[in-house]
Amino acid sequence: MQNVRISPSLLAVDFTCLREQLHSVASADLLHVDIMDGHFVPNISFGPVIAEAAARTSSLPLDIHLMVSNPDAFIARFAQLQPSYLTIHYEASMHLHRSLSSIREHAIKVGVSLNPHTPVEWLEPILDFIDLILIMSVNPGFGGQEFIPQSIEKVRRAREMVGNRPIAIEVDGGVSLDNARSLAEAGASILVAGSAIFQAASPAQYIAGLRQTLSS
């Protein structure tokens, strides 16, 4: 569990002080960037300009999550930022293998995200084409939602299905000190936390607390 990476979510940042907020999470491993289009999810977050600003401001590798209805239209633009991962939703792509191949052509690691109602078993045919499974532990679209407890078992099933493949399992939504250890024990290797980190009195101390919880 000591190898579990922490990815603060840009969605929870106070954009009036972006530089200070991102510097406060410099001890994390990745920076999670949720792109929402108001169609696939009932919210609009931000676009490439903000993502580019975050990339210039933070030294953390980007972990880009496209919550959009037509991911193919967004891949090339966000691939320019050379994120560590570029993730699209299983539910949003009509031709998933084609979309994943498009990401791979940019020499970027490929992720597929699953909404809470989507079984992890549906990813079995494409396991050899992906580098990351992102399990949504809330209904996507808004930050600060309550964690769905059944997500822990979903993580466990994903880990069993992945086996020895070098596929990261990421969890996004309601992650906190209360459930981080259970998620890691179930097999999660990347934990996304937004409100829990950025609304803490000290984001850096909260990240340290997560690491302590994961290592104890």
BELLIN-V388496 format. One line per field, one symbol per residue. ss: DSSP state (A for helix, B for strand, O for the rest). phi: phi as a letter, one per 20 degrees, with the letter a starting at -180 (. if undefined). psi: psi as a letter, one per 30 degrees, with the letter a starting at -180 (. if undefined). A space follows every 50 residues. Layout:
ss=???
phi=???
psi=???
//
This chain:
ss=OOOOBBBBBAAAOOAAAAAAAAAOOOOOOBBBBBBBBOOOOOOBOOOAAA AAAAAAAOOOBBBBBBBOOOOAAAAAAAAOOOOOBBBBBAAAOOOAAAAA AAAAOOOOBBBBBBOOOOOAAAAAAAAAAOOBBBBBOOOOOOOOOOOOOO AAAAAAAAAAAAOOOOOBBBBBOOOOOOOAAAAAAAOOOBBBBOAAAAOO OOAAAAAAAAAAAAAO
phi=.fefedcfeggefeffbgffffffdfefdbcecedddmdfceadebdfff ffffffedeffececeecfcggfdgfffffelffccddegfedfcfffff fffffeldfdccdcfgeeffffegfdgfdcdbddefdbffpbemeffegf ffffffffffffmefedfddccpmfbffcgffffffpfdcdecdggefef gcgfffffffffffde
psi=ffgklkjkkffgkjffheeeeeffgffaeljkjjjkfgeelhlkdlaeee eeeeeeekfkkkikjjileiefffeeeffffhlekjklkeffkeieeeee eeeefghkkkkkkklefkkffffefgefflfkkjjkglkkfklglkkjef feeeeeeeeeeebgkikkjkkjjgkafffeeeeeefgkfkkkkdeeeffl ejeeeeeeeeeeeff.
//
